[in-house]
């Protein structure tokens, strides 16, 4: 995801955002990630994609 954002490939990054959301939510529910950490990750990437304009 970082690579797509650095390349300013907004279309592909937006396509992968739902998958990122699913994976982080699953990790938070199973235990490897704390719920707050998962929320920060999702928020960070959503904000960075929106900033691509």
VMD Tcl script that draws the C-alpha trace (Angstrom):
set ca {
  {0.00 0.00 0.00}
  {2.83 2.40 0.82}
  {4.35 1.83 -2.60}
  {1.08 2.66 -4.36}
  {0.72 5.84 -2.35}
  {4.30 6.86 -3.09}
  {3.68 6.26 -6.80}
  {0.45 8.30 -6.43}
  {-1.59 5.44 -7.87}
  {-4.88 6.46 -6.25}
  {-7.08 4.13 -8.30}
  {-5.26 0.95 -7.34}
  {-4.86 2.09 -3.72}
  {-8.62 2.71 -3.47}
  {-9.25 -0.79 -4.83}
  {-7.05 -2.34 -2.15}
  {-8.38 -0.24 0.76}
  {-11.37 -2.55 1.49}
  {-9.00 -5.53 1.66}
  {-6.78 -3.63 4.10}
  {-9.85 -2.90 6.23}
  {-10.86 -6.57 6.25}
  {-7.39 -7.82 7.16}
  {-6.89 -5.34 9.99}
  {-10.37 -6.00 11.40}
  {-9.73 -9.74 11.30}
  {-6.35 -9.34 13.02}
  {-7.95 -7.19 15.71}
  {-10.72 -9.70 16.35}
  {-8.35 -12.69 16.47}
  {-5.84 -11.01 18.76}
  {-2.58 -10.12 16.96}
  {-3.55 -6.43 16.79}
  {-5.24 -4.32 19.42}
  {-8.49 -2.76 18.20}
  {-7.09 0.77 18.60}
  {-3.98 -0.10 16.59}
  {-6.15 -1.52 13.80}
  {-8.20 1.68 13.80}
  {-5.09 3.83 13.56}
  {-3.79 1.78 10.62}
  {-7.09 2.03 8.74}
  {-7.38 5.74 9.42}
  {-3.80 6.43 8.36}
  {-4.15 4.76 4.99}
  {-7.60 6.17 4.26}
  {-6.31 9.67 5.00}
  {-3.19 9.21 2.87}
  {-5.25 7.98 -0.08}
  {-7.65 10.92 0.24}
  {-4.71 13.33 0.24}
  {-3.63 12.06 -3.17}
  {-6.45 14.11 -4.64}
}
mol new
graphics top color blue
foreach p $ca { graphics top sphere $p radius 0.5 }
foreach p [lrange $ca 0 end-1] q [lrange $ca 1 end] { graphics top cylinder $p $q radius 0.2 }
display resetview
